[in-house]
Amino acid sequence: MSLPESQLERLETSVPIDVEDPERVLGKSPTQLAIGRFRRDKLSMVAFVVVATYVIMALAAPILVKVGVIDPLKFHQNLLDVNLGSIPSGKWGGISKDHLLGVEPGTGRDVMSRLWYGITFSLTIALAASLLAIVIGTVLGIISGFSGGWVDAVVGRFVDLTLSFPQTLMLLALSATGVALSAKIMPGNQSDPFPNGFYEVLVLGLFGWPAICRLIRGQVLSIREREFVDAAKLLGASRGRLYFKEILPNLWAPVLVSFTLTMPAYISAEAALSFLGVGIHPPTPTLGNVLVDSINYSVADFTFFFFPALLIAIIVVSFNLLGDGLRDALDPKADR
């Protein structure tokens, strides 16, 4: 039985008979599909470039301070107008070719150098706190969701107990004791920023994991019913292997999205804690304490207030857009 001539023509035009490049017809992995969806989202790509730029700047800042390219601690009193209350001379906060973002009122320190160096401390605190919260939340979420029963009940009540403590109030109430203990763990002089930074990381991380734990638990409740988990049980896999070899690799998507959404929250938290007086104190710069210092000059020297606020806003928005883009790319059913 022969096919009609019209059907034969359609088959010849729709099915390639001779493929010069076999890779063109190969299927794509889920990772490749997710990367393709992410790259097609122009807004997410812009956010990724901005975040990558900030990370590179944070890594380069200590090196540039070491070699003397930027100096966040050097005073330039000659650039201040004493008659105006030590406000920078000239227009726009003393902006010049040597000081692209102007100088600080009262001290004359270079604003760009302090903001650039401050990115390192702010991102370090946010990164360390986010990793601590992600690790605790992921581990407890896996154990709770996979084990069920009384283990799930205990972890659930522990989550409820942690959520019952206001994070900001605990930071303020425990600041003196926490910083003192941090100083014993990481001894240094009074101007050393590490005790305060270590305390911030501990409190943010130890009070930030419950939401992640609940998210991971919900994912594990579905994953534990799949065939590969049953096969691993039949082969005699230990609990540790089931948790971290079978379950954890299937959670990288929600973990990654949670991380990119937790980072901007902790960057904002660092600025808020500096405003409340429990963050890293000057002269060590962070985005938070530079912004706090600039509030007193918001009218007299608006540019000094504008640049730190703009920098924090760009970082937070970029991380949030990056997290949204990753969530949409990793979940093809989602549509922003």
GUTORVEX-375506 format. One record per residue (C-alpha): residue number from 1; chain; x negated, y, z negated. Coordinates in steps of 0.5 Angstrom, whole numbers, plus 2048, in hexadecimal, padded with zeros to 3 digits. Layout:
! residues N
num=NUM	cadena=A	xx=X	yy=Y	zz=Z
...
This chain:
! residues 336
num=1	cadena=A	xx=800	yy=800	zz=800
num=2	cadena=A	xx=7FD	yy=807	zz=802
num=3	cadena=A	xx=7FE	yy=80D	zz=7FF
num=4	cadena=A	xx=801	yy=813	zz=803
num=5	cadena=A	xx=7FC	yy=818	zz=806
num=6	cadena=A	xx=7FE	yy=81E	zz=802
num=7	cadena=A	xx=7FD	yy=81A	zz=7FB
num=8	cadena=A	xx=7F6	yy=818	zz=7FE
num=9	cadena=A	xx=7F4	yy=81F	zz=7FF
num=10	cadena=A	xx=7F6	yy=821	zz=7F8
num=11	cadena=A	xx=7F2	yy=81B	zz=7F5
num=12	cadena=A	xx=7EC	yy=81D	zz=7FA
num=13	cadena=A	xx=7EC	yy=825	zz=7F7
num=14	cadena=A	xx=7EE	yy=823	zz=7F0
num=15	cadena=A	xx=7E9	yy=81D	zz=7EF
num=16	cadena=A	xx=7E1	yy=81F	zz=7F0
num=17	cadena=A	xx=7DE	yy=819	zz=7F4
num=18	cadena=A	xx=7D7	yy=81B	zz=7F4
num=19	cadena=A	xx=7D5	yy=81F	zz=7ED
num=20	cadena=A	xx=7CE	yy=822	zz=7EE
num=21	cadena=A	xx=7CD	yy=823	zz=7E7
num=22	cadena=A	xx=7D0	yy=81E	zz=7E2
num=23	cadena=A	xx=7CF	yy=822	zz=7DC
num=24	cadena=A	xx=7D5	yy=827	zz=7DF
num=25	cadena=A	xx=7DA	yy=821	zz=7DD
num=26	cadena=A	xx=7D8	yy=81F	zz=7D6
num=27	cadena=A	xx=7DC	yy=820	zz=7D0
num=28	cadena=A	xx=7DA	yy=825	zz=7CB
num=29	cadena=A	xx=7DA	yy=824	zz=7C4
num=30	cadena=A	xx=7DE	yy=827	zz=7BE
num=31	cadena=A	xx=7D8	yy=82B	zz=7BD
num=32	cadena=A	xx=7D7	yy=82E	zz=7C4
num=33	cadena=A	xx=7DE	yy=82F	zz=7C4
num=34	cadena=A	xx=7DE	yy=833	zz=7BE
num=35	cadena=A	xx=7D8	yy=837	zz=7C0
num=36	cadena=A	xx=7DB	yy=839	zz=7C7
num=37	cadena=A	xx=7E2	yy=83B	zz=7C4
num=38	cadena=A	xx=7DD	yy=83F	zz=7BF
num=39	cadena=A	xx=7D9	yy=842	zz=7C5
num=40	cadena=A	xx=7E0	yy=844	zz=7C8
num=41	cadena=A	xx=7E2	yy=849	zz=7C3
num=42	cadena=A	xx=7DE	yy=84F	zz=7C4
num=43	cadena=A	xx=7E0	yy=852	zz=7BD
num=44	cadena=A	xx=7DD	yy=84C	zz=7B9
num=45	cadena=A	xx=7D7	yy=84D	zz=7BE
num=46	cadena=A	xx=7D6	yy=854	zz=7BC
num=47	cadena=A	xx=7D7	yy=852	zz=7B4
num=48	cadena=A	xx=7D2	yy=84D	zz=7B5
num=49	cadena=A	xx=7CD	yy=851	zz=7B8
num=50	cadena=A	xx=7CE	yy=856	zz=7B3
num=51	cadena=A	xx=7CD	yy=851	zz=7AD
num=52	cadena=A	xx=7C7	yy=84E	zz=7B0
num=53	cadena=A	xx=7C4	yy=855	zz=7B1
num=54	cadena=A	xx=7C5	yy=857	zz=7A9
num=55	cadena=A	xx=7C2	yy=850	zz=7A7
num=56	cadena=A	xx=7BC	yy=851	zz=7AC
num=57	cadena=A	xx=7BB	yy=858	zz=7A8
num=58	cadena=A	xx=7BC	yy=855	zz=7A1
num=59	cadena=A	xx=7B7	yy=850	zz=7A3
num=60	cadena=A	xx=7B2	yy=855	zz=7A6
num=61	cadena=A	xx=7B3	yy=85B	zz=7A0
num=62	cadena=A	xx=7AE	yy=858	zz=79B
num=63	cadena=A	xx=7A9	yy=857	zz=7A0
num=64	cadena=A	xx=7AA	yy=85E	zz=7A3
num=65	cadena=A	xx=7A9	yy=861	zz=79C
num=66	cadena=A	xx=7A3	yy=85D	zz=79B
num=67	cadena=A	xx=79F	yy=85F	zz=7A1
num=68	cadena=A	xx=7A2	yy=866	zz=79F
num=69	cadena=A	xx=7A7	yy=867	zz=7A5
num=70	cadena=A	xx=7AC	yy=869	zz=7A1
num=71	cadena=A	xx=7AC	yy=86C	zz=799
num=72	cadena=A	xx=7B2	yy=86C	zz=795
num=73	cadena=A	xx=7AF	yy=86F	zz=78F
num=74	cadena=A	xx=7AB	yy=874	zz=792
num=75	cadena=A	xx=7AD	yy=87B	zz=78F
num=76	cadena=A	xx=7AD	yy=881	zz=794
num=77	cadena=A	xx=7AF	yy=887	zz=790
num=78	cadena=A	xx=7AC	yy=88C	zz=795
num=79	cadena=A	xx=7B2	yy=88A	zz=799
num=80	cadena=A	xx=7B7	yy=88D	zz=794
num=81	cadena=A	xx=7BA	yy=894	zz=793
num=82	cadena=A	xx=7B9	yy=895	zz=78B
num=83	cadena=A	xx=7BE	yy=89B	zz=78C
num=84	cadena=A	xx=7C4	yy=897	zz=78E
num=85	cadena=A	xx=7C3	yy=892	zz=788
num=86	cadena=A	xx=7BE	yy=88D	zz=78C
num=87	cadena=A	xx=7C2	yy=88C	zz=792
num=88	cadena=A	xx=7BE	yy=88A	zz=798
num=89	cadena=A	xx=7BC	yy=890	zz=79C
num=90	cadena=A	xx=7BF	yy=891	zz=7A3
num=91	cadena=A	xx=7C5	yy=88E	zz=7A6
num=92	cadena=A	xx=7C8	yy=887	zz=7A6
num=93	cadena=A	xx=7C4	yy=885	zz=79F
num=94	cadena=A	xx=7BD	yy=887	zz=7A2
num=95	cadena=A	xx=7BE	yy=882	zz=7A8
num=96	cadena=A	xx=7B7	yy=883	zz=7AC
num=97	cadena=A	xx=7B3	yy=87E	zz=7B1
num=98	cadena=A	xx=7AF	yy=87C	zz=7AA
num=99	cadena=A	xx=7B6	yy=87B	zz=7A6
num=100	cadena=A	xx=7BB	yy=878	zz=7AB
num=101	cadena=A	xx=7C0	yy=878	zz=7A6
num=102	cadena=A	xx=7BE	yy=87E	zz=7A2
num=103	cadena=A	xx=7BB	yy=87E	zz=79B
num=104	cadena=A	xx=7BF	yy=87D	zz=794
num=105	cadena=A	xx=7C1	yy=883	zz=790
num=106	cadena=A	xx=7BD	yy=884	zz=789
num=107	cadena=A	xx=7B7	yy=87F	zz=78B
num=108	cadena=A	xx=7B6	yy=880	zz=793
num=109	cadena=A	xx=7B5	yy=878	zz=794
num=110	cadena=A	xx=7B6	yy=876	zz=79B
num=111	cadena=A	xx=7BD	yy=874	zz=79C
num=112	cadena=A	xx=7BC	yy=86F	zz=7A2
num=113	cadena=A	xx=7B6	yy=86B	zz=79E
num=114	cadena=A	xx=7BB	yy=86B	zz=798
num=115	cadena=A	xx=7C1	yy=868	zz=79C
num=116	cadena=A	xx=7BC	yy=863	zz=7A0
num=117	cadena=A	xx=7B9	yy=860	zz=79A
num=118	cadena=A	xx=7C0	yy=860	zz=796
num=119	cadena=A	xx=7C3	yy=85C	zz=79B
num=120	cadena=A	xx=7BE	yy=856	zz=799
num=121	cadena=A	xx=7C0	yy=856	zz=792
num=122	cadena=A	xx=7C7	yy=857	zz=793
num=123	cadena=A	xx=7C7	yy=851	zz=799
num=124	cadena=A	xx=7C3	yy=84D	zz=794
num=125	cadena=A	xx=7C8	yy=84E	zz=78E
num=126	cadena=A	xx=7CE	yy=84C	zz=793
num=127	cadena=A	xx=7CA	yy=846	zz=796
num=128	cadena=A	xx=7C8	yy=843	zz=790
num=129	cadena=A	xx=7CF	yy=844	zz=78C
num=130	cadena=A	xx=7D3	yy=842	zz=792
num=131	cadena=A	xx=7CE	yy=83B	zz=793
num=132	cadena=A	xx=7CF	yy=83A	zz=78B
num=133	cadena=A	xx=7D7	yy=83B	zz=78C
num=134	cadena=A	xx=7D7	yy=836	zz=793
num=135	cadena=A	xx=7D3	yy=831	zz=790
num=136	cadena=A	xx=7D7	yy=830	zz=789
num=137	cadena=A	xx=7DE	yy=831	zz=78D
num=138	cadena=A	xx=7DC	yy=82C	zz=792
num=139	cadena=A	xx=7D9	yy=827	zz=78D
num=140	cadena=A	xx=7DF	yy=827	zz=788
num=141	cadena=A	xx=7E4	yy=827	zz=78E
num=142	cadena=A	xx=7E1	yy=821	zz=791
num=143	cadena=A	xx=7E1	yy=81D	zz=78B
num=144	cadena=A	xx=7E8	yy=820	zz=789
num=145	cadena=A	xx=7EB	yy=81E	zz=790
num=146	cadena=A	xx=7E8	yy=818	zz=791
num=147	cadena=A	xx=7E9	yy=815	zz=78A
num=148	cadena=A	xx=7F0	yy=817	zz=788
num=149	cadena=A	xx=7F3	yy=815	zz=781
num=150	cadena=A	xx=7F0	yy=818	zz=77B
num=151	cadena=A	xx=7EA	yy=81A	zz=77E
num=152	cadena=A	xx=7EE	yy=81F	zz=783
num=153	cadena=A	xx=7F2	yy=821	zz=77D
num=154	cadena=A	xx=7EC	yy=823	zz=779
num=155	cadena=A	xx=7E9	yy=827	zz=77F
num=156	cadena=A	xx=7F0	yy=82A	zz=780
num=157	cadena=A	xx=7F1	yy=82D	zz=779
num=158	cadena=A	xx=7E9	yy=82F	zz=779
num=159	cadena=A	xx=7EB	yy=833	zz=77F
num=160	cadena=A	xx=7F1	yy=836	zz=77C
num=161	cadena=A	xx=7ED	yy=838	zz=775
num=162	cadena=A	xx=7E8	yy=83B	zz=77A
num=163	cadena=A	xx=7ED	yy=83F	zz=77D
num=164	cadena=A	xx=7F0	yy=842	zz=777
num=165	cadena=A	xx=7EA	yy=846	zz=775
num=166	cadena=A	xx=7E9	yy=84C	zz=779
num=167	cadena=A	xx=7E3	yy=84D	zz=77D
num=168	cadena=A	xx=7E1	yy=854	zz=77C
num=169	cadena=A	xx=7E3	yy=854	zz=775
num=170	cadena=A	xx=7DF	yy=84E	zz=773
num=171	cadena=A	xx=7D9	yy=852	zz=777
num=172	cadena=A	xx=7DA	yy=858	zz=772
num=173	cadena=A	xx=7DB	yy=854	zz=76C
num=174	cadena=A	xx=7D5	yy=84F	zz=76D
num=175	cadena=A	xx=7D0	yy=854	zz=770
num=176	cadena=A	xx=7CC	yy=856	zz=76A
num=177	cadena=A	xx=7CB	yy=84E	zz=768
num=178	cadena=A	xx=7CA	yy=84C	zz=76F
num=179	cadena=A	xx=7C5	yy=851	zz=771
num=180	cadena=A	xx=7C1	yy=84F	zz=76B
num=181	cadena=A	xx=7C1	yy=848	zz=76C
num=182	cadena=A	xx=7BF	yy=849	zz=773
num=183	cadena=A	xx=7B9	yy=84D	zz=771
num=184	cadena=A	xx=7B7	yy=847	zz=76D
num=185	cadena=A	xx=7B8	yy=842	zz=773
num=186	cadena=A	xx=7B4	yy=847	zz=777
num=187	cadena=A	xx=7B0	yy=84C	zz=773
num=188	cadena=A	xx=7AE	yy=852	zz=775
num=189	cadena=A	xx=7AD	yy=85A	zz=774
num=190	cadena=A	xx=7B3	yy=85E	zz=773
num=191	cadena=A	xx=7B4	yy=861	zz=77A
num=192	cadena=A	xx=7B3	yy=85A	zz=77C
num=193	cadena=A	xx=7BA	yy=858	zz=781
num=194	cadena=A	xx=7BA	yy=851	zz=780
num=195	cadena=A	xx=7BD	yy=850	zz=779
num=196	cadena=A	xx=7C3	yy=854	zz=77C
num=197	cadena=A	xx=7C3	yy=851	zz=782
num=198	cadena=A	xx=7C3	yy=84A	zz=77F
num=199	cadena=A	xx=7C9	yy=84C	zz=77B
num=200	cadena=A	xx=7CD	yy=84E	zz=781
num=201	cadena=A	xx=7CC	yy=848	zz=785
num=202	cadena=A	xx=7CE	yy=844	zz=77F
num=203	cadena=A	xx=7D4	yy=847	zz=77D
num=204	cadena=A	xx=7D6	yy=848	zz=784
num=205	cadena=A	xx=7D5	yy=841	zz=786
num=206	cadena=A	xx=7D8	yy=83E	zz=780
num=207	cadena=A	xx=7DE	yy=841	zz=780
num=208	cadena=A	xx=7DF	yy=841	zz=788
num=209	cadena=A	xx=7DF	yy=83A	zz=789
num=210	cadena=A	xx=7E6	yy=838	zz=788
num=211	cadena=A	xx=7E9	yy=83A	zz=78E
num=212	cadena=A	xx=7E4	yy=836	zz=792
num=213	cadena=A	xx=7E5	yy=830	zz=78E
num=214	cadena=A	xx=7ED	yy=830	zz=78F
num=215	cadena=A	xx=7EC	yy=831	zz=797
num=216	cadena=A	xx=7E7	yy=82B	zz=797
num=217	cadena=A	xx=7EB	yy=827	zz=793
num=218	cadena=A	xx=7F1	yy=828	zz=798
num=219	cadena=A	xx=7EC	yy=826	zz=79E
num=220	cadena=A	xx=7EA	yy=820	zz=79A
num=221	cadena=A	xx=7F1	yy=81D	zz=798
num=222	cadena=A	xx=7F2	yy=81C	zz=7A0
num=223	cadena=A	xx=7EB	yy=81A	zz=7A2
num=224	cadena=A	xx=7EB	yy=814	zz=79C
num=225	cadena=A	xx=7F0	yy=811	zz=7A0
num=226	cadena=A	xx=7EC	yy=810	zz=7A7
num=227	cadena=A	xx=7EA	yy=809	zz=7A9
num=228	cadena=A	xx=7E2	yy=80B	zz=7A9
num=229	cadena=A	xx=7E3	yy=80C	zz=7A1
num=230	cadena=A	xx=7E7	yy=805	zz=7A0
num=231	cadena=A	xx=7E1	yy=802	zz=7A4
num=232	cadena=A	xx=7DC	yy=805	zz=7A0
num=233	cadena=A	xx=7DF	yy=802	zz=79A
num=234	cadena=A	xx=7E0	yy=7FB	zz=79D
num=235	cadena=A	xx=7D8	yy=7FC	zz=79E
num=236	cadena=A	xx=7D7	yy=7FD	zz=797
num=237	cadena=A	xx=7D5	yy=804	zz=797
num=238	cadena=A	xx=7D4	yy=808	zz=791
num=239	cadena=A	xx=7D8	yy=80E	zz=78E
num=240	cadena=A	xx=7D2	yy=812	zz=790
num=241	cadena=A	xx=7D1	yy=810	zz=797
num=242	cadena=A	xx=7D9	yy=811	zz=798
num=243	cadena=A	xx=7D9	yy=818	zz=795
num=244	cadena=A	xx=7D3	yy=81B	zz=799
num=245	cadena=A	xx=7D2	yy=816	zz=79F
num=246	cadena=A	xx=7D9	yy=815	zz=7A1
num=247	cadena=A	xx=7DD	yy=81A	zz=79E
num=248	cadena=A	xx=7D8	yy=820	zz=79E
num=249	cadena=A	xx=7D6	yy=820	zz=7A5
num=250	cadena=A	xx=7DE	yy=821	zz=7A7
num=251	cadena=A	xx=7DE	yy=827	zz=7A3
num=252	cadena=A	xx=7D9	yy=82C	zz=7A6
num=253	cadena=A	xx=7DE	yy=830	zz=7AA
num=254	cadena=A	xx=7E2	yy=832	zz=7A4
num=255	cadena=A	xx=7DC	yy=833	zz=7A0
num=256	cadena=A	xx=7D9	yy=837	zz=7A5
num=257	cadena=A	xx=7DF	yy=83C	zz=7A6
num=258	cadena=A	xx=7E0	yy=83C	zz=79E
num=259	cadena=A	xx=7D8	yy=83E	zz=79E
num=260	cadena=A	xx=7D9	yy=844	zz=7A3
num=261	cadena=A	xx=7DF	yy=847	zz=79F
num=262	cadena=A	xx=7DC	yy=846	zz=798
num=263	cadena=A	xx=7D6	yy=84A	zz=79A
num=264	cadena=A	xx=7D9	yy=851	zz=79C
num=265	cadena=A	xx=7DE	yy=850	zz=795
num=266	cadena=A	xx=7D7	yy=850	zz=791
num=267	cadena=A	xx=7D4	yy=855	zz=795
num=268	cadena=A	xx=7DA	yy=85A	zz=793
num=269	cadena=A	xx=7D9	yy=857	zz=78C
num=270	cadena=A	xx=7D2	yy=859	zz=78B
num=271	cadena=A	xx=7D4	yy=860	zz=78D
num=272	cadena=A	xx=7DA	yy=860	zz=788
num=273	cadena=A	xx=7D5	yy=85D	zz=782
num=274	cadena=A	xx=7D0	yy=862	zz=784
num=275	cadena=A	xx=7D6	yy=867	zz=783
num=276	cadena=A	xx=7D8	yy=864	zz=77C
num=277	cadena=A	xx=7D0	yy=864	zz=77A
num=278	cadena=A	xx=7CF	yy=85D	zz=77A
num=279	cadena=A	xx=7CB	yy=85C	zz=780
num=280	cadena=A	xx=7C4	yy=85D	zz=782
num=281	cadena=A	xx=7C2	yy=864	zz=77F
num=282	cadena=A	xx=7BD	yy=869	zz=783
num=283	cadena=A	xx=7B8	yy=86A	zz=785
num=284	cadena=A	xx=7B9	yy=863	zz=788
num=285	cadena=A	xx=7BE	yy=865	zz=78E
num=286	cadena=A	xx=7C4	yy=861	zz=790
num=287	cadena=A	xx=7CA	yy=863	zz=794
num=288	cadena=A	xx=7CE	yy=864	zz=78E
num=289	cadena=A	xx=7CA	yy=868	zz=78A
num=290	cadena=A	xx=7C8	yy=86D	zz=790
num=291	cadena=A	xx=7CF	yy=86E	zz=791
num=292	cadena=A	xx=7D0	yy=86F	zz=789
num=293	cadena=A	xx=7CB	yy=874	zz=789
num=294	cadena=A	xx=7CE	yy=878	zz=78F
num=295	cadena=A	xx=7D5	yy=878	zz=78C
num=296	cadena=A	xx=7D2	yy=87E	zz=788
num=297	cadena=A	xx=7D0	yy=882	zz=78F
num=298	cadena=A	xx=7D6	yy=880	zz=793
num=299	cadena=A	xx=7D8	yy=888	zz=794
num=300	cadena=A	xx=7D1	yy=88B	zz=793
num=301	cadena=A	xx=7CD	yy=886	zz=798
num=302	cadena=A	xx=7D3	yy=882	zz=79C
num=303	cadena=A	xx=7CE	yy=87E	zz=7A0
num=304	cadena=A	xx=7CA	yy=87B	zz=79A
num=305	cadena=A	xx=7D1	yy=878	zz=798
num=306	cadena=A	xx=7D3	yy=876	zz=79F
num=307	cadena=A	xx=7CE	yy=872	zz=7A1
num=308	cadena=A	xx=7CE	yy=86D	zz=79C
num=309	cadena=A	xx=7D5	yy=86C	zz=79C
num=310	cadena=A	xx=7D5	yy=86B	zz=7A4
num=311	cadena=A	xx=7D0	yy=866	zz=7A3
num=312	cadena=A	xx=7D4	yy=862	zz=79E
num=313	cadena=A	xx=7DA	yy=863	zz=7A2
num=314	cadena=A	xx=7D7	yy=860	zz=7A8
num=315	cadena=A	xx=7D4	yy=85A	zz=7A5
num=316	cadena=A	xx=7DA	yy=858	zz=7A1
num=317	cadena=A	xx=7DE	yy=859	zz=7A8
num=318	cadena=A	xx=7D9	yy=855	zz=7AC
num=319	cadena=A	xx=7D9	yy=84F	zz=7A7
num=320	cadena=A	xx=7E1	yy=84F	zz=7A7
num=321	cadena=A	xx=7E1	yy=84F	zz=7AF
num=322	cadena=A	xx=7DC	yy=84A	zz=7AF
num=323	cadena=A	xx=7E0	yy=845	zz=7AA
num=324	cadena=A	xx=7E6	yy=846	zz=7AE
num=325	cadena=A	xx=7E3	yy=845	zz=7B5
num=326	cadena=A	xx=7E0	yy=83E	zz=7B2
num=327	cadena=A	xx=7E6	yy=83C	zz=7AF
num=328	cadena=A	xx=7EA	yy=83D	zz=7B6
num=329	cadena=A	xx=7E4	yy=83A	zz=7B9
num=330	cadena=A	xx=7E4	yy=834	zz=7B5
num=331	cadena=A	xx=7EB	yy=833	zz=7B5
num=332	cadena=A	xx=7EE	yy=833	zz=7BC
num=333	cadena=A	xx=7F5	yy=833	zz=7B9
num=334	cadena=A	xx=7F4	yy=83A	zz=7B6
num=335	cadena=A	xx=7F5	yy=840	zz=7BA
num=336	cadena=A	xx=7F3	yy=847	zz=7B7
